[in-house]
Amino acid sequence: MNPFERKIAQYISQHELIKANEQVIVGISGGADSVVLLFLLKHFGYNCIAAHCNFQLRQQESDDDEKFVQQFTQQLGCPLYTTHFDTQNIAKTTGVSIEMAARNLRYQWFETLRQETNSQWIAVAHHANDLAETVLLNITRGTGLKGLTALSPKREQIIRPLLCVNRKEIETYAQEQHLTYRIDSTNQSIEYSRNRIRHNVIPELEAINPSFIQTMQQSHMIWSDIQAFLQKAITQEINAIVQTDTDQRICISTTKLKQTTEPRLIAFEMLRKYNFNADTVAQLMQSIDKKESGKRFLSKSHEAIIDREHIIISPKASLENPTTYTFEHLNASFPEWLQLTHGNIDANFQIKRDRHIATFDADAIQWPLTLRHWQEGDCFKPFGMQGMQKVSDLLINNKIDCQNKKKIWILCDATKILWVVGIRTDGRAAITNKSKQYIEFHTLQ
């Protein structure tokens, strides 16, 4: 075993990347990095399955890469799985860059393949230069300490056995072992941000510090240790101020948040996992200071609302329910959770006193009926009261928070609100001693 091989074998052992009896999916593009990775893992005796993605971005070159990989894996005696993606169209459809689309497609397919083959790991060929490029790229995007600690040796099922060596070492080893590989022509194009850093930024930094890549490796280890230490402390503070309620919403006490060591940092770490960026978190913290209850903030996946002494976070999909039902007559199809009965009022008739049941004078209702969610500005005349009341005031009096307001159903006829469902009825269609027929709604919610 030569020094290069020993270095990687020790790295695999140090970080417990693969055990002798485990099977690993090895991503192979045909470039020097992935060729050397697959060659080494096979050389070390690991049970490998090669996986190649043809992204169809370079016409004949992409097909030639695939043919090369087929020949190389056949020579190694390694099983190969291949797949094809219409990457450009997928990028357009999803609204992401071609780089991001390719990355997402690759990792999704690798994970599917890992499960189908009962493999334990997915090995990718990131090396020390990739690490430096990624850190610099993340710095330009403002991703904080997490961006400085990207590309770890192991993350979930993904392992990176080559992070301890640089591109030059890999290419030198390939030459020594007489390994041929493909060169991606797009790697020379500075159209891509990563390539600009690779060809323009890093050479300038190496002119200042010839050992820049090695320095980045060492710094990355220090940053990772700091990140691990901070994350442990941050997690303890977060656990003390976060609760999950019965609707699986995340509730954060603003009072306890303000009492933490670094409220803005804690808020960012809590909200980052729900796709809130630093600017949005800063605005949210300002609203907390100003006591702006009801203020709403959105990420691409979640909503955060300041509700008195709490920040309440919910997935947007669970909040945005614009469904409106319209019922033209008594025999219309009502939702399963809302039952309707009707009939004549006789001497034995009694109004049921239950907040889940609403009874009305059938002749005082004007069809069609509408069932919809509460809206700002809704007013009704509560049963037993003389004047009108805002539904929002009723909800506040019943201690219904900002997010649960969005789930409240309102039953209306053609001219008025009949029932704030499950809370209170309107008095304008109430049963009187002159009523002859009734309509009764019963909610199963």
FIROGU-959071 format. One line per 2 residues: number of its first residue (from 1); their letters; for each residue x, y negated, z of C-alpha. Coordinates in steps of 0.001 Angstrom, whole numbers, plus 500000, padded with zeros to 6 digits. Example, Ala and Ser with C-alpha at 12.3 -4.5 7.8 and 13.67 -1.06 7.14 Angstrom:
BEGIN
1) as) 512300,504500,507800 ~ 513670,501060,507140
//
This chain:
BEGIN
1) mn) 500000,500000,500000 ~ 501565,496717,498872
3) pf) 501366,493447,500876 ~ 498331,492180,498924
5) er) 496380,495392,499523 ~ 497433,495505,503174
7) ki) 496256,491924,503672 ~ 492768,492718,502375
9) aq) 492534,496060,504184 ~ 493373,494305,507458
11) yi) 490807,491583,506722 ~ 488099,494211,506106
13) sq) 489014,495936,509367 ~ 489287,492699,511373
15) he) 485801,491555,510354 ~ 484270,495064,510290
17) li) 483031,494556,506744 ~ 482672,498199,505607
19) ka) 482856,501528,507379 ~ 484202,504653,505690
21) ne) 480800,506343,505295 ~ 478906,503274,504047
23) qv) 477839,502535,500479 ~ 478374,499086,498981
25) iv) 476965,497252,495959 ~ 479828,495389,494256
27) gi) 478900,492410,492084 ~ 481070,492392,488963
29) sg) 481022,489684,486301 ~ 484101,490869,484416
31) ga) 486324,488049,485694 ~ 489625,488624,487500
33) ds) 488116,488205,490986 ~ 485353,490788,490664
35) vv) 487505,493211,488667 ~ 490131,493196,491415
37) ll) 487454,493498,494119 ~ 485884,496611,492594
39) fl) 489306,498128,491800 ~ 490501,497613,495386
41) lk) 487386,498935,497083 ~ 487506,502061,494919
43) hf) 491256,502322,495613 ~ 490536,502151,499369
45) gy) 488104,505060,498966 ~ 484821,503235,499574
47) nc) 481586,504489,498021 ~ 480840,501758,495449
49) ia) 478021,500969,493029 ~ 478807,498249,490482
51) ah) 476150,495655,489605 ~ 476369,493286,486610
53) cn) 474045,490398,485717 ~ 473821,489192,482126
55) fq) 472472,485649,482436 ~ 472357,485211,478626
57) lr) 473933,481752,478863 ~ 476879,482219,476479
59) qq) 475345,484212,473627 ~ 477920,486745,472344
61) es) 480313,486089,475228 ~ 477707,487256,477748
63) dd) 477119,490462,475790 ~ 480866,491046,475459
65) de) 481223,490625,479244 ~ 478603,493311,479738
67) kf) 480363,495711,477340 ~ 483689,495095,479096
69) vq) 482129,495847,482495 ~ 480590,499054,481130
71) qf) 483994,500224,479884 ~ 485846,499206,483055
73) tq) 483417,500900,485451 ~ 483432,504022,483292
75) ql) 487232,504166,483557 ~ 486966,503797,487339
77) gc) 484283,506472,487538 ~ 481928,504023,489234
79) pl) 478138,504003,488620 ~ 476929,500754,487048
81) yt) 473580,498957,487118 ~ 472947,496040,484766
83) th) 470142,493523,484368 ~ 469320,490619,482046
85) fd) 467858,487222,482930 ~ 466430,484444,480757
87) tq) 468209,482009,483058 ~ 467618,478773,481148
89) ni) 463843,479217,481003 ~ 463694,480327,484621
91) ak) 465661,477220,485645 ~ 463217,475003,483728
93) tt) 460194,476741,485222 ~ 461444,476558,488805
95) gv) 462892,473053,488469 ~ 466379,473948,489706
97) si) 469800,473715,488065 ~ 471067,476578,485918
99) em) 473756,477227,488545 ~ 471192,477515,491326
101) aa) 468818,479620,489222 ~ 471625,482064,488385
103) rn) 472685,482257,492029 ~ 469153,482942,493248
105) lr) 468495,485539,490569 ~ 471789,487308,491272
107) yq) 471319,487610,495020 ~ 467645,488595,494757
109) wf) 468497,491390,492343 ~ 471494,492524,494400
111) et) 469271,492823,497472 ~ 466600,494746,495556
113) lr) 469277,497103,494236 ~ 470782,497503,497710
115) qe) 467432,498654,499075 ~ 466668,500932,496130
117) tn) 470052,502703,496415 ~ 470046,502783,500244
119) sq) 473331,500875,500275 ~ 474535,499046,503375
121) wi) 476364,496073,501866 ~ 476630,493711,498909
123) av) 480255,492775,498205 ~ 480936,489573,496251
125) ah) 484300,488304,495058 ~ 484536,484874,496674
127) ha) 488139,484009,497557 ~ 490023,481200,499318
129) nd) 489770,478796,496359 ~ 486008,479325,496231
131) la) 485872,478541,499927 ~ 487730,475243,499457
133) et) 485551,474285,496487 ~ 482368,475074,498393
135) vl) 483394,473061,501447 ~ 484276,470032,499294
137) ln) 481036,470380,497338 ~ 479036,470534,500571
139) it) 480819,467461,501934 ~ 479701,465486,498880
141) rg) 476122,466671,499500 ~ 476190,465742,503190
143) tg) 475396,469148,504696 ~ 477148,468533,508044
145) lk) 479122,471073,510042 ~ 477155,473962,508541
147) gl) 478484,472989,505119 ~ 482046,473094,506446
149) ta) 481558,476693,507574 ~ 480026,478060,504359
151) ls) 481167,481372,502843 ~ 481657,483455,505964
153) pk) 483239,486934,505747 ~ 479859,488496,506504
155) re) 476340,487066,506305 ~ 473452,489468,506752
157) qi) 474127,492182,504119 ~ 476616,490125,502071
159) ir) 480354,490665,502584 ~ 483332,488795,501111
161) pl) 486502,490931,501377 ~ 488656,488550,499272
163) lc) 488272,485381,501339 ~ 491751,485912,502784
165) vn) 493496,485600,499381 ~ 493613,482867,496746
167) rk) 493052,482868,493001 ~ 496761,482989,492152
169) ei) 497322,486035,494383 ~ 494371,487814,492747
171) et) 495592,487137,489199 ~ 499131,488206,490106
173) ya) 497802,491489,491528 ~ 495728,492070,488373
175) qe) 498865,491678,486257 ~ 500865,494053,488479
177) qh) 498131,496691,488219 ~ 497703,496095,484457
179) lt) 494052,495180,484957 ~ 492419,493319,482092
181) yr) 489550,490929,482699 ~ 487323,488436,480969
183) id) 487668,484645,481087 ~ 484430,482661,481285
185) st) 484728,479723,478877 ~ 482234,477672,480939
187) nq) 484692,477662,483860 ~ 486662,475009,481991
189) si) 483698,472682,481507 ~ 483476,469767,483946
191) ey) 479756,469547,483215 ~ 479274,471550,486417
193) sr) 479997,469940,489785 ~ 482026,472878,491063
195) nr) 484274,472779,488008 ~ 484919,469055,488504
197) ir) 486127,469808,492009 ~ 488190,472766,490773
199) hn) 489924,470979,487895 ~ 490006,467341,489040
201) vi) 489745,467082,492836 ~ 491713,470047,494183
203) pe) 494816,469410,491999 ~ 494964,465864,493407
205) le) 494685,467204,496960 ~ 497364,469792,496236
207) ai) 499614,466976,495017 ~ 499328,465528,498533
209) np) 499491,468919,500281 ~ 500799,471825,498158
211) sf) 499383,474234,500764 ~ 495919,472660,500596
213) iq) 494058,475967,499992 ~ 495806,477610,502924
215) tm) 495123,474542,505067 ~ 491431,474783,504178
217) qq) 491420,478455,505182 ~ 492885,477598,508578
219) sh) 490539,474637,509046 ~ 487578,476810,508068
221) mi) 488400,479264,510866 ~ 488563,476413,513389
223) ws) 485308,474870,512139 ~ 483612,478286,512280
225) di) 484657,478736,515917 ~ 483367,475238,516739
227) qa) 480121,475939,514902 ~ 479627,479217,516808
229) fl) 480280,477487,520148 ~ 477962,474573,519351
231) qk) 475256,476845,517979 ~ 475166,478817,521212
233) ai) 474789,475625,523273 ~ 472246,474156,520841
235) tq) 470178,477357,520858 ~ 469947,477239,524652
237) ei) 468673,473641,524550 ~ 466216,474421,521744
239) na) 464762,477430,523557 ~ 464031,475186,526551
241) iv) 461879,472723,524589 ~ 460198,474812,521875
243) qt) 457043,476879,522179 ~ 454998,478886,519678
245) dt) 451246,478612,520173 ~ 448477,481085,519369
247) dq) 448306,479840,515766 ~ 452054,480490,515349
249) ri) 452738,476774,515140 ~ 455990,475425,516540
251) ci) 455422,472936,519367 ~ 458311,470750,520567
253) st) 458039,468654,523700 ~ 459188,465113,522861
255) tk) 459794,464397,526556 ~ 462132,467381,526899
257) lk) 463743,466575,523553 ~ 464692,463103,524800
259) qt) 466227,464685,527898 ~ 468650,466883,525915
261) te) 472319,465967,525621 ~ 472061,464844,521984
263) pr) 468377,464478,521002 ~ 469001,463624,517335
265) li) 471378,466553,516866 ~ 468975,468942,518576
267) af) 466072,467636,516480 ~ 468070,468070,513269
269) em) 469100,471630,514186 ~ 465499,472522,515039
271) lr) 463969,471013,511922 ~ 466688,471943,509432
273) ky) 465442,475544,509302 ~ 462074,474199,508136
275) nf) 463745,472307,505259 ~ 463609,468824,506817
277) na) 466618,466740,505793 ~ 468637,464356,507961
279) dt) 466835,461216,506696 ~ 463404,462638,507516
281) va) 464545,463716,510976 ~ 465908,460207,511615
283) ql) 462539,458694,510623 ~ 460722,461173,512850
285) mq) 462912,460257,515828 ~ 462165,456550,515247
287) si) 458437,457330,515256 ~ 458813,459195,518549
289) dk) 460520,456151,520066 ~ 457666,453957,518816
291) ke) 455062,456465,520132 ~ 453442,456730,516688
293) sg) 451085,459610,517439 ~ 449574,461105,514299
295) kr) 452563,460258,512091 ~ 453097,462987,509513
297) fl) 456331,464184,507904 ~ 456706,466688,505071
299) sk) 459433,469014,503862 ~ 459087,471229,500811
301) sh) 457697,474028,502993 ~ 456451,472555,506296
303) ea) 454611,469678,507914 ~ 455612,468021,511190
305) ii) 453125,465853,513067 ~ 453777,463756,516154
307) dr) 450865,464554,518442 ~ 451058,462589,521706
309) eh) 453870,464298,523636 ~ 454674,466957,521050
311) ii) 456022,467511,517567 ~ 453920,470214,515912
313) is) 455356,472087,512934 ~ 453303,474313,510626
315) pk) 453789,475809,507166 ~ 452129,473565,504602
317) as) 450298,476507,503064 ~ 448418,477134,506308
319) le) 447359,473497,506542 ~ 446371,472610,503015
321) np) 442973,474239,502529 ~ 440932,472018,500246
323) tt) 438109,474577,499893 ~ 434626,473073,499753
325) yt) 431521,475248,499643 ~ 428232,474053,498163
327) fe) 424937,475840,498845 ~ 421929,475014,496654
329) hl) 419295,477000,498567 ~ 418622,479367,501472
331) na) 419608,482455,499483 ~ 423007,481075,498458
333) sf) 426126,483100,499256 ~ 427676,481790,502479
335) pe) 431200,482615,503742 ~ 431445,485867,505712
337) wl) 432194,483981,508917 ~ 429031,481830,508695
339) ql) 425689,483608,509013 ~ 422323,481982,508271
341) th) 418880,482943,509511 ~ 415570,481127,509133
343) gn) 411940,481579,510002 ~ 408791,480164,511498
345) id) 408700,478590,514929 ~ 406231,480337,517214
347) an) 405477,480356,520945 ~ 408407,482729,521628
349) fq) 410995,480662,519777 ~ 413957,479462,521840
351) ik) 416985,477416,520832 ~ 420186,479238,521706
353) rd) 422606,477194,523808 ~ 425898,478291,522273
355) rh) 428509,476113,520583 ~ 428887,478762,517866
357) ia) 425196,478474,516965 ~ 423482,475455,515387
359) tf) 419689,475300,514939 ~ 417863,472728,512793
361) da) 414374,471756,511654 ~ 414200,473244,508140
363) da) 412035,470390,506900 ~ 414550,467778,508095
365) iq) 417337,469192,505937 ~ 417927,467910,502407
367) wp) 419557,470399,500056 ~ 422168,471093,498776
369) lt) 424357,471809,501808 ~ 428111,471328,501817
371) lr) 430733,472978,504019 ~ 434067,471195,504011
373) hw) 436979,470228,506235 ~ 436943,467149,508448
375) qe) 437910,463907,506727 ~ 439094,460600,508100
377) gd) 436107,458259,508464 ~ 433465,460972,509107
379) cf) 430668,459749,511383 ~ 427595,461486,512797
381) kp) 424843,461012,515385 ~ 425539,463555,518125
383) fg) 422524,465379,519546 ~ 421404,463616,522733
385) mq) 423045,460267,521838 ~ 421420,457115,520464
387) gm) 424264,455717,518366 ~ 426755,456960,515812
389) qk) 430146,458400,516701 ~ 433302,458968,514705
391) vs) 434066,462657,514356 ~ 437718,461812,515044
393) dl) 436702,460454,518496 ~ 434752,463643,519182
395) li) 437839,465722,518324 ~ 440046,463587,520558
397) nn) 437562,463946,523435 ~ 437694,467714,522928
399) ki) 441514,467592,523023 ~ 441899,468881,519464
401) dc) 445344,467916,518225 ~ 446265,466337,514903
403) qn) 446999,469562,513073 ~ 443989,471524,514332
405) kk) 441792,468642,513148 ~ 442612,469759,509617
407) ki) 441032,473139,510328 ~ 437700,471758,511586
409) wi) 434736,472505,509335 ~ 431906,470045,508757
411) lc) 428447,471190,507617 ~ 426523,468484,505750
413) da) 423254,468211,503905 ~ 422725,465830,500982
415) tk) 422675,462716,503174 ~ 424302,463416,506549
417) il) 426538,465552,508699 ~ 424582,468344,510400
419) wv) 427221,470082,512471 ~ 430833,469646,513497
421) vg) 431174,473417,513376 ~ 431744,475052,516729
423) ir) 431715,471724,518599 ~ 428526,469641,518314
425) td) 425416,469211,516190 ~ 423889,466048,514762
427) gr) 420527,465053,516282 ~ 418822,463844,513102
429) aa) 417697,467320,512070 ~ 417032,468628,515568
431) it) 414080,470841,516445 ~ 411136,468845,517871
433) nk) 407663,469801,519093 ~ 406427,469083,515571
435) sk) 408862,471424,513829 ~ 407334,474380,512003
437) qy) 410353,476163,510550 ~ 413957,476545,511653
439) ie) 417336,477234,510084 ~ 420022,478705,512308
441) fh) 423735,478928,511554 ~ 425953,481303,513512
443) tl) 429720,481155,513152 ~ 431825,484239,513853
445) q) 435033,482179,514183
//
